[in-house]
Amino acid sequence: MKILFIWLLITMTHSYAQEFSFLHYNIKELDSLKILKNSEQVKAVKNILNENNFDFLSLNEIHYDSPNIPNNLIKTQGQNLSQLIKLFELPHNYSSFHPALTGNNALKKEDGSYYSDPNSTEARNNADQINFGIMPAQYSTGLISKFKILEEKLINLKWKDFNPSVDLSKFKLANGNPVPEDILLFDKTFSDITISINEKKLHLVLLHAVTAFGFGNKNTMNFARNADQLKFLEWYLTGKTSFEVSLSNINPLKENTHYLAAGDFNVDIKEAQKEGARVLKNLINKTKSWLPLQNLTHTYESDSLAPDPFRLNLDYILVSKNIKVLEGKILHPNYHRIELGTEKPEVNLNKNQELISYLDNNKTNYAIVTKNYTNFKKASDHFPIWGRFQLLD
C-alpha cells in the first residue's frame, strides 16, 4: 500500500511538473509615453492580468523604447517590458523583448520628434508605408516567463526568398508607389524562444502578423503578405506548406518538438474568402487549438461602447500534437448592461456599475454597464486568450 501511494505521488508530481499556463494579450498601441506615465490603459491591463494566473505572458503592440522616440521624454533603450513587469507587479523572472520593424520608415516632424497619435491625419500621412507604424519599433512583441529562457531566435528573410512565385508588381503601397522587390516577409517580428520546463524543452513561437485588411487600397499587399506569413509559420512548425520551401539558412522545427505558437494572426478563421484564413484552418488541422473551432467567438472588438460592436477572432494559441490542452478560454468582460435611451438619467449606481454614453444615429445614448466591461475597453480592443497545457512524452 505504501509503495502504491509513493508511486501515485511521484506520478502526480511529475504530471503537474510538466504543466504550464500561457496568456496572450494584444494591448492596443501601448507606446513608451503611456508606459512612462503609467497611464489609465496600463492600470486597466494590470487589473485584468492580476485576476489570472499564467506561467508565460505574450504581449503584442508593446513599443520597444529608444531615446527620443517619439520625443525627448523617452530616455531609455529596451526597458519597456521590464518596466511593465514592475507596473503589473508580476513575479516572473525572465523575459524576451526585441524591436519590431514596424514604423522604421516613418517620417519625423520638423522638430525631430515622431507623431504619437495614430488616429491623426498627419500621423497616417507620415507613417511607414512598408511596415506601417508611425514611429520605429512601434508594435513589438514581448514575452514574460517564469521559466528559464535557453535560446532566442529571431527570424526574418526577404519575402521572395520564402515564396519566389509571389508577384510583387501586382501590389501598390498606400501612397501608390510600387512594393520594393527586396521587401522582408515579416513587418514586425517572428521569434522562436526555447524554454526549459523541468528539463524539457518547449519552443514558444511568437508571431504578430500583418493585418488581412486593405484600408481602402484596392492593390494592397496585405492579404498576400498575411497568408505567406502564416504559411511560413505552418512550414516552420510542421515542415510543410502549400509550396516547396528552399531556404539555406533557416530550418523548420524538428519532428516531435514540443512547441506553442501564439499571437495576433490578424485574420479571422471564419473569413473563408481570405487566403490567410484558409492557411490558418489548415494549420489548426495539423496542430491543436487552445479552443475547439466551434468555440472561437471573438478576440477583437471595435472601440465602440454601443451594444453591437464589430467583432472578429484574430488571436490564437496553437500547440504541437505532443502537448495536451487541459483548459482554454477567451477572457471576455461581463457584458451585462441596461439601456437607458437618449435622455441622460439620474441613477443610483452600485460599486460595480458605471454610466456610459455612446452615439447611435448621431444621437447620444446612455447605458449602465459593469466596471469590469469599461476596464476591458480601456485596456485594449483585443481580449486576452489563456490556456493550460501539459507536455507529453
C-alpha positions in Angstrom: 0.0 0.0 0.0 2.8 2.4 0.9 4.6 1.6 -2.4 1.4 2.3 -4.3 1.0 5.6 -2.5 4.6 6.7 -3.3 4.1 5.7 -7.0 0.9 7.7 -7.2 2.6 10.7 -5.6 5.6 10.6 -7.9 3.2 10.2 -11.0 1.1 13.1 -9.9 4.1 15.3 -9.1 5.7 14.5 -12.5 2.4 15.2 -14.3 2.0 18.6 -12.5 5.6 19.5 -13.2 5.0 19.2 -16.9 2.0 21.5 -16.9 2.1 25.2 -17.8 -0.3 28.1 -18.5 0.0 30.7 -21.2 -1.7 34.0 -21.6 -1.5 36.1 -24.8 -2.7 39.7 -25.0 -2.6 42.3 -27.8 -2.5 45.6 -25.9 -3.6 48.3 -28.3 -0.7 50.7 -29.2 1.0 50.6 -25.8 3.7 53.2 -26.6 6.6 54.4 -24.5 4.7 57.5 -23.3 1.8 55.5 -21.9 4.3 53.2 -20.1 6.3 56.2 -18.8 3.2 57.8 -17.3 1.7 54.6 -16.0 -1.5 55.5 -18.0 -5.0 54.5 -17.3 -4.6 51.9 -20.0 -1.7 50.4 -18.3 -3.6 50.3 -15.0 -6.6 48.7 -16.7 -4.4 45.9 -18.2 -2.9 45.3 -14.7 -6.3 44.8 -13.3 -7.1 42.1 -15.9 -3.7 40.3 -15.6 -3.8 40.3 -11.8 -7.1 38.3 -11.9 -5.4 35.5 -13.9 -2.6 33.0 -13.3 0.0 32.3 -16.0 3.5 31.0 -16.4 4.0 32.8 -19.7 2.7 36.1 -20.9 2.9 37.1 -24.6 2.3 40.7 -25.4 1.7 42.3 -28.8 1.8 46.0 -29.6 4.4 47.0 -27.0 6.6 49.8 -28.1 10.3 48.9 -28.0 11.7 52.1 -26.4 14.6 54.1 -27.8 15.8 57.5 -26.7 13.8 60.4 -28.2 11.1 58.2 -29.7 8.5 59.6 -30.1 10.0 62.6 -28.3 12.7 63.7 -25.8 10.7 62.5 -22.8 11.9 59.0 -23.6 15.5 58.3 -22.4 15.6 54.5 -22.1 16.6 51.7 -24.5 14.7 48.4 -24.5 13.4 48.8 -21.0 9.6 49.0 -21.6 9.0 45.3 -21.0 10.9 45.2 -17.7 9.1 48.4 -16.7 5.7 46.7 -17.4 6.7 43.8 -15.2 7.2 46.2 -12.4 4.0 48.1 -13.1 2.0 44.9 -13.4 3.7 43.6 -10.2 4.4 40.2 -11.8 6.7 37.6 -10.1 8.2 36.4 -13.4 12.0 36.4 -13.6 12.7 36.0 -17.4 11.7 38.0 -20.5 12.4 38.4 -24.2 12.0 41.7 -26.0 13.2 42.8 -29.4 12.4 45.7 -31.7 9.8 45.2 -34.5 10.4 46.5 -38.0 7.2 48.5 -37.7 7.5 52.2 -38.2 11.2 52.2 -39.1 10.5 54.2 -42.2 8.0 56.6 -40.6 8.8 60.3 -41.1 9.6 62.7 -38.3 8.1 66.1 -37.6 10.2 69.2 -38.3 11.3 69.3 -34.7 12.8 65.8 -34.9 10.1 64.0 -32.9 7.5 61.5 -34.2 3.8 61.7 -34.2 2.3 59.8 -31.2 -1.4 59.8 -32.0 -2.0 57.0 -34.6 -5.5 58.4 -35.3 -4.3 61.8 -36.5 -4.3 62.5 -40.3 -0.7 63.8 -40.0 0.5 60.6 -38.4 -1.1 58.5 -41.1 0.3 60.6 -43.9 3.8 60.2 -42.4 3.5 56.5 -41.5 5.8 53.8 -42.7 4.4 52.7 -46.0 6.0 49.3 -46.0 5.8 48.1 -42.4 3.2 50.6 -41.2 3.5 52.3 -37.8 4.1 56.0 -37.0 7.3 55.5 -35.0 10.2 53.0 -35.1 9.6 49.6 -33.3 6.0 50.6 -32.5 4.3 47.2 -32.5 6.9 45.0 -30.9 6.3 41.7 -29.1 7.4 40.8 -25.6 7.5 37.5 -23.7 7.4 37.3 -19.9 8.3 33.9 -18.4 8.5 32.1 -15.0 10.8 29.6 -16.6 14.4 29.9 -17.8 15.0 31.0 -21.4 17.6 28.8 -23.1 17.7 30.4 -26.5 16.1 33.3 -28.5 15.9 33.1 -32.3 14.6 36.0 -34.4 13.8 35.1 -38.0 13.4 37.4 -41.0 14.0 37.0 -44.6 13.0 38.5 -47.9 9.5 37.7 -48.9 10.7 36.5 -52.3 13.3 34.2 -50.7 10.4 32.4 -49.0 8.0 32.5 -51.8 9.8 33.1 -55.2 6.5 32.9 -57.1 4.9 36.0 -55.4 4.4 38.7 -58.0 5.0 42.0 -56.1 4.3 44.0 -59.2 0.6 43.4 -58.6 0.7 45.5 -55.4 0.9 49.1 -54.6 1.7 50.9 -51.3 -0.9 53.1 -49.8 0.8 56.1 -51.4 0.6 54.5 -54.9 4.3 53.6 -55.0 5.4 50.0 -56.1 6.3 47.5 -53.4 10.1 47.1 -53.2 11.4 43.8 -54.6 13.6 43.3 -51.5 10.7 43.7 -49.0 11.0 41.4 -46.0 8.4 38.8 -45.2 7.7 40.0 -41.7 6.6 43.5 -40.8 7.1 43.0 -37.1 8.9 40.0 -35.6 8.9 36.2 -35.8 10.6 34.7 -32.8 11.3 31.2 -31.5 12.1 31.2 -27.8 13.3 28.0 -26.2 12.2 27.4 -22.6 13.2 24.8 -20.1 10.3 23.3 -18.1 11.7 20.9 -15.6 14.4 19.7 -18.0 12.0 19.5 -21.0 12.4 22.0 -23.9 9.4 24.0 -25.1 9.6 26.2 -28.2 7.4 29.3 -27.9 6.9 30.7 -31.4 5.5 34.2 -31.4 4.1 36.0 -34.5 2.1 39.2 -34.8 1.1 39.0 -38.5 0.2 41.9 -40.8 -3.5 42.6 -40.9 -5.5 41.0 -43.6 -7.3 44.2 -44.4 -6.7 46.7 -47.2 -7.7 50.1 -45.6 -9.1 51.3 -48.9 -6.1 50.3 -51.0 -7.5 48.0 -53.7 -4.0 47.0 -54.7 -2.8 46.2 -51.2 -0.3 43.5 -50.5 -1.7 42.9 -47.0 -3.8 39.8 -47.9 -1.0 38.1 -49.7 1.6 39.0 -47.1 -0.6 37.8 -44.2 -1.2 34.5 -46.0 2.6 34.0 -46.6 3.5 34.9 -43.1 1.1 32.2 -41.9 2.4 29.8 -44.5 5.9 30.4 -43.1 4.5 29.7 -39.6 2.9 26.5 -40.9 6.2 25.4 -42.6 8.3 26.3 -39.5 6.1 24.3 -37.2 5.3 21.3 -39.4 7.9 21.3 -42.2 5.3 21.7 -45.0 3.1 24.3 -46.5 1.3 24.7 -49.9 4.6 25.0 -51.8 8.1 23.6 -51.6 10.3 25.8 -49.4 14.0 26.0 -50.1 16.0 28.1 -47.6 19.7 27.6 -47.0 20.0 29.1 -43.5 16.6 28.5 -41.9 15.2 25.1 -40.9 11.8 24.1 -39.6 11.4 22.6 -36.1 12.4 19.0 -35.8 9.7 16.3 -35.7 8.4 15.7 -32.1 9.4 19.1 -30.9 7.2 20.5 -28.2 6.0 23.9 -29.4 3.4 26.5 -28.7 2.7 29.2 -31.3 0.7 32.3 -30.3 -0.1 35.8 -31.4 -2.4 38.1 -33.2 -2.5 36.3 -36.6 -4.7 39.1 -37.9 -7.2 37.1 -39.8 -10.5 35.5 -38.7 -10.6 31.8 -39.5 -14.3 32.2 -40.4 -13.4 34.7 -43.2 -13.2 31.9 -45.8 -12.7 34.3 -48.7 -9.3 35.3 -47.3 -6.3 33.1 -48.2 -4.8 33.6 -44.7 -7.9 32.1 -43.1 -7.6 29.1 -45.3 -3.9 28.7 -44.3 -4.8 29.1 -40.7 -7.5 26.4 -40.9 -5.1 24.0 -42.5 -2.5 24.8 -39.8 -5.0 24.2 -37.0 -5.8 20.8 -38.5 -2.1 19.9 -38.2 -1.8 21.1 -34.6 -4.1 21.6 -31.6 -6.0 24.8 -30.9 -6.4 26.1 -27.4 -10.1 26.2 -28.1 -12.2 24.0 -30.4 -13.1 25.8 -33.6 -16.8 25.9 -32.7 -15.9 27.9 -29.5 -13.9 30.6 -31.3 -16.1 33.6 -30.8 -14.2 36.9 -30.8 -10.8 38.2 -29.5 -11.2 41.6 -31.1 -13.9 44.2 -30.6 -14.1 47.7 -32.0 -13.7 50.6 -29.6 -17.4 51.4 -29.8 -19.3 51.3 -26.5 -22.5 50.6 -28.4 -24.2 47.2 -27.7 -23.3 45.7 -31.0 -19.6 46.4 -31.8 -17.7 44.9 -34.8 -16.1 41.7 -33.7 -13.5 39.2 -35.1 -11.4 36.3 -33.9 -7.8 37.4 -34.6 -5.7 35.9 -31.8 -4.7 32.2 -31.4 -2.7 29.7 -29.4 -1.7 26.5 -31.2 0.3 23.7 -29.8 2.0 20.6 -31.1 0.3 17.2 -31.1 2.5 16.1 -28.2 1.0 18.7 -25.9 -2.3 18.1 -24.2 -4.8 21.0 -23.9 -6.2 20.9 -20.4 -8.2 24.2 -20.5 -8.7 27.1 -22.8 -10.7 30.3 -22.9 -11.1 33.8 -24.2 -11.2 36.3 -21.3 -14.3 38.4 -22.1 -15.8 41.1 -19.9 -19.1 41.0 -18.2 -21.4 42.3 -20.9 -24.5 42.8 -18.7 -25.9 46.3 -19.5 -29.1 48.3 -19.1 -30.0 50.6 -21.9 -31.5 53.9 -20.8 -32.3 55.7 -24.1 -31.3 59.3 -25.1 -32.2 61.2 -22.0 -29.4 61.4 -19.5 -30.8 59.9 -16.4 -30.2 60.4 -12.7 -29.4 56.9 -11.5 -28.1 55.3 -8.3 -25.2 53.1 -9.3 -23.7 50.3 -7.1 -20.0 49.9 -6.7 -19.7 47.6 -9.7 -21.7 49.8 -12.2 -20.8 52.7 -14.4 -22.9 55.1 -16.6 -21.6 55.3 -20.2 -22.7 57.2 -23.3 -22.3 56.4 -27.0 -23.5 57.7 -30.3 -26.2 56.0 -32.3 -27.6 57.6 -35.5 -25.9 60.9 -34.3 -27.8 60.7 -31.0 -26.2 60.3 -27.6 -27.5 57.2 -25.8 -26.9 56.1 -22.2 -26.5 52.8 -20.6 -25.4 51.2 -17.3 -22.6 48.7 -17.7 -20.3 46.9 -15.4 -16.9 48.4 -14.3 -15.4 45.2 -15.5 -16.6 46.0 -19.0 -15.2 49.5 -19.0 -11.9 48.2 -17.6 -11.5 45.8 -20.5 -12.5 48.5 -23.0 -9.8 50.9 -21.6 -7.2 48.2 -21.8 -7.4 47.2 -25.4 -9.6 46.4 -28.5 -8.4 42.8 -28.1 -9.2 40.3 -25.4 -6.7 38.1 -23.7 -6.6 34.4 -24.5 -5.5 31.8 -22.0 -4.7 28.1 -21.9 -3.4 25.4 -19.6 -1.3 22.7 -21.1 0.6 19.5 -20.4 3.8 18.3 -22.1 3.5 14.7 -23.2 6.4 12.3 -23.8 
